[in-house]
Amino acid sequence: WDFTTSDSVYVDIPSPSPNTNSPTTKWTMNMWVNLKSTSHEAIITTGTSSSDRIDFRYHQGTDDFGYLEYGDATSSGAYSMANYDTTASGWYMVTWVRDGLNWTHYIDGSAGGTHTATASTLPSDSLADGNWKIGQGGYTPESWTGDIDEMSFWNEALSSSDVTALYASSNGIAYTDSTFPKKSNIIAHYDFEQTGSTLENQAEATTTTPVYSWRNFGDLQEDVVGQQFGSG
């Protein structure tokens, strides 16, 4: 889906990350993003307090997706794992892996940087219980202005070979293959193939699967629903 520059345009989803405050949590997020701007732009966030928020974004200062605010961003809860110059516009597969207090950031299947977090600055579990916003920042919106596709979450720290397999699949959804080792640990998968104003979690897709609303309404509704939604 194509996200606009309006801060009122985002997708609200249930938290895809349990136990954010635990120093032993294992978790992975993977997605494809189409970079159209090299400004500060949030991809997915939750929380609005500078001392307790989660914010994955493209960072203008490091020209990379490796900047993360996870917990107390006024202290050591802000991490920079940048190791790539990604100022060129176009599609990138970006991955963040948390293995306890250790983070690894990948771009296009290759490790771009690591960081060891401090347990005392981890985000509160209330952030794990609330909704997350795809395409909008929390404390300062700086909303995403490109495209987002094939977003997946696991309650497992994917290995480097797993991430390589995702990238080699060309669409970031290799877990749908029965040979992929972490298929059973998928939390959510959003393929952005829906039309209209809803997004469906494909990891639990049934005829009664709840869908999550694209928050856009007002003057933007006609443009977003009529023009931006398509094949993903």
Disulfide bonds with the S-S distance in Angstrom:
none
